[in-house]
């Protein structure tokens, strides 16, 4: 799979919500989220969302044509 993954970070701090989106290579994402990248590579799903007490991380795989 080639292309960049779209990573979105959210942070809910009570008074305000912050959202940041950026692109990372598959290698970069796999360093931080190896299991999630493996799931995205081996399944038809296009995104994974992880949540903790601070916010979410959403990882979207590139669209293939």
Number of C-alpha atoms within 10 A of each C-alpha: 9 10 13 18 21 18 19 16 17 16 17 13 11 6 5 7 10 10 12 10 13 10 16 15 14 20 13 13 18 14 10 10 13 13 11 16 21 11 14 17 14 8 8 8 11 13 17 15 13 11 12 8 8 9 15 16 18 15 24 19 21 18 11 7 3
